[in-house]
Amino acid sequence: MTVKIKDVHGKVIYIHKEISLLDANLAGVNLAGADFSGANLRDADFEDANLLGANLSGANLTGANLGNANLTGANLSGADLTGANLSGAVLRGTGLTRRALNARNAFYDASTFF
């Protein structure tokens, strides 16, 4: 199974989900609708990324930077967000709450949109 994304020039890139994206720099990338279910995204940088409707179910997002990312409608069920930065992120339609983020020791601030 692969993840289909476009680079900054609009070229389609396919990433096999079996490949670890540990510590990957995907800041500012349009990942709308991407399927990262079960992927290892530990410490990955998604700052300012567009993850609209992305499938992140069961993904390891431990320590990931999702600051100012658009996660509207993303599936985060079962994702490990321990220590993840969600400051300024848009979480509308994800089902995540402040209480759930607190329980996972994830970081958010007043600009995080639930």
VEXKEMI-471076 format. One record per residue (C-alpha): residue in one letter; x, y, z. Coordinates in nm, 3 decimals, decimal comma. Example, Ala and Ser with C-alpha at 12.3 -4.5 7.8 and 13.67 -1.06 7.14 Angstrom:
// residues 2
lovex res=A; xx=1,230; yy=-0,450; zz=0,780
lovex res=S; xx=1,367; yy=-0,106; zz=0,714
// end
This chain:
// residues 114
lovex res=M; xx=0,000; yy=0,000; zz=0,000
lovex res=T; xx=0,128; yy=0,349; zz=-0,081
lovex res=V; xx=0,072; yy=0,709; zz=0,019
lovex res=K; xx=0,017; yy=0,945; zz=-0,275
lovex res=I; xx=0,129; yy=1,306; zz=-0,224
lovex res=K; xx=0,231; yy=1,596; zz=-0,446
lovex res=D; xx=0,555; yy=1,787; zz=-0,412
lovex res=V; xx=0,578; yy=2,167; zz=-0,430
lovex res=H; xx=0,584; yy=2,150; zz=-0,811
lovex res=G; xx=0,267; yy=1,940; zz=-0,829
lovex res=K; xx=0,453; yy=1,620; zz=-0,918
lovex res=V; xx=0,289; yy=1,310; zz=-0,768
lovex res=I; xx=0,510; yy=1,114; zz=-0,530
lovex res=Y; xx=0,424; yy=0,768; zz=-0,399
lovex res=I; xx=0,560; yy=0,659; zz=-0,061
lovex res=H; xx=0,524; yy=0,298; zz=0,048
lovex res=K; xx=0,361; yy=0,287; zz=0,392
lovex res=E; xx=0,606; yy=0,021; zz=0,503
lovex res=I; xx=0,883; yy=0,283; zz=0,482
lovex res=S; xx=0,933; yy=0,467; zz=0,808
lovex res=L; xx=0,882; yy=0,843; zz=0,791
lovex res=L; xx=1,053; yy=0,880; zz=1,128
lovex res=D; xx=1,175; yy=1,240; zz=1,166
lovex res=A; xx=1,059; yy=1,329; zz=0,811
lovex res=N; xx=1,028; yy=1,695; zz=0,711
lovex res=L; xx=0,684; yy=1,738; zz=0,553
lovex res=A; xx=0,636; yy=2,097; zz=0,669
lovex res=G; xx=0,402; yy=2,297; zz=0,447
lovex res=V; xx=0,324; yy=2,001; zz=0,219
lovex res=N; xx=-0,027; yy=1,942; zz=0,083
lovex res=L; xx=-0,119; yy=1,597; zz=0,216
lovex res=A; xx=-0,497; yy=1,631; zz=0,186
lovex res=G; xx=-0,659; yy=1,289; zz=0,177
lovex res=A; xx=-0,330; yy=1,101; zz=0,226
lovex res=D; xx=-0,346; yy=0,759; zz=0,391
lovex res=F; xx=-0,090; yy=0,735; zz=0,670
lovex res=S; xx=-0,283; yy=0,471; zz=0,867
lovex res=G; xx=-0,048; yy=0,272; zz=1,087
lovex res=A; xx=0,259; yy=0,464; zz=0,965
lovex res=N; xx=0,560; yy=0,545; zz=1,183
lovex res=L; xx=0,562; yy=0,927; zz=1,183
lovex res=R; xx=0,750; yy=0,968; zz=1,510
lovex res=D; xx=0,911; yy=1,315; zz=1,539
lovex res=A; xx=0,798; yy=1,407; zz=1,186
lovex res=D; xx=0,754; yy=1,776; zz=1,103
lovex res=F; xx=0,409; yy=1,857; zz=0,962
lovex res=E; xx=0,413; yy=2,226; zz=1,057
lovex res=D; xx=0,176; yy=2,424; zz=0,830
lovex res=A; xx=0,092; yy=2,105; zz=0,636
lovex res=N; xx=-0,252; yy=2,048; zz=0,485
lovex res=L; xx=-0,379; yy=1,715; zz=0,621
lovex res=L; xx=-0,745; yy=1,781; zz=0,537
lovex res=G; xx=-0,931; yy=1,448; zz=0,549
lovex res=A; xx=-0,608; yy=1,249; zz=0,589
lovex res=N; xx=-0,619; yy=0,902; zz=0,744
lovex res=L; xx=-0,379; yy=0,895; zz=1,039
lovex res=S; xx=-0,558; yy=0,616; zz=1,226
lovex res=G; xx=-0,319; yy=0,405; zz=1,429
lovex res=A; xx=-0,022; yy=0,618; zz=1,323
lovex res=N; xx=0,269; yy=0,678; zz=1,557
lovex res=L; xx=0,282; yy=1,058; zz=1,585
lovex res=T; xx=0,485; yy=1,060; zz=1,907
lovex res=G; xx=0,671; yy=1,391; zz=1,929
lovex res=A; xx=0,550; yy=1,502; zz=1,585
lovex res=N; xx=0,518; yy=1,872; zz=1,508
lovex res=L; xx=0,166; yy=1,941; zz=1,378
lovex res=G; xx=0,180; yy=2,311; zz=1,465
lovex res=N; xx=-0,053; yy=2,521; zz=1,247
lovex res=A; xx=-0,146; yy=2,212; zz=1,043
lovex res=N; xx=-0,492; yy=2,179; zz=0,892
lovex res=L; xx=-0,629; yy=1,848; zz=1,021
lovex res=T; xx=-0,995; yy=1,923; zz=0,943
lovex res=G; xx=-1,183; yy=1,594; zz=0,914
lovex res=A; xx=-0,868; yy=1,385; zz=0,958
lovex res=N; xx=-0,908; yy=1,037; zz=1,108
lovex res=L; xx=-0,689; yy=1,025; zz=1,419
lovex res=S; xx=-0,854; yy=0,727; zz=1,588
lovex res=G; xx=-0,595; yy=0,521; zz=1,770
lovex res=A; xx=-0,310; yy=0,756; zz=1,672
lovex res=D; xx=-0,038; yy=0,798; zz=1,932
lovex res=L; xx=-0,007; yy=1,173; zz=1,990
lovex res=T; xx=0,213; yy=1,151; zz=2,300
lovex res=G; xx=0,421; yy=1,467; zz=2,314
lovex res=A; xx=0,295; yy=1,591; zz=1,977
lovex res=N; xx=0,277; yy=1,967; zz=1,915
lovex res=L; xx=-0,071; yy=2,074; zz=1,797
lovex res=S; xx=-0,032; yy=2,446; zz=1,871
lovex res=G; xx=-0,238; yy=2,646; zz=1,623
lovex res=A; xx=-0,363; yy=2,332; zz=1,447
lovex res=V; xx=-0,716; yy=2,310; zz=1,307
lovex res=L; xx=-0,877; yy=1,999; zz=1,458
lovex res=R; xx=-1,236; yy=2,056; zz=1,345
lovex res=G; xx=-1,412; yy=1,727; zz=1,271
lovex res=T; xx=-1,140; yy=1,506; zz=1,418
lovex res=G; xx=-1,324; yy=1,428; zz=1,741
lovex res=L; xx=-1,019; yy=1,531; zz=1,944
lovex res=T; xx=-1,084; yy=1,732; zz=2,258
lovex res=R; xx=-0,864; yy=1,923; zz=2,499
lovex res=R; xx=-0,924; yy=1,648; zz=2,753
lovex res=A; xx=-0,807; yy=1,378; zz=2,509
lovex res=L; xx=-0,494; yy=1,578; zz=2,424
lovex res=N; xx=-0,420; yy=1,636; zz=2,791
lovex res=A; xx=-0,446; yy=1,261; zz=2,854
lovex res=R; xx=-0,191; yy=1,202; zz=2,577
lovex res=N; xx=0,046; yy=1,476; zz=2,697
lovex res=A; xx=0,012; yy=1,648; zz=2,361
lovex res=F; xx=0,074; yy=2,022; zz=2,338
lovex res=Y; xx=-0,180; yy=2,276; zz=2,217
lovex res=D; xx=-0,250; yy=2,643; zz=2,283
lovex res=A; xx=-0,524; yy=2,906; zz=2,263
lovex res=S; xx=-0,485; yy=2,923; zz=1,885
lovex res=T; xx=-0,562; yy=2,550; zz=1,841
lovex res=F; xx=-0,906; yy=2,527; zz=1,678
lovex res=F; xx=-1,127; yy=2,243; zz=1,800
// end
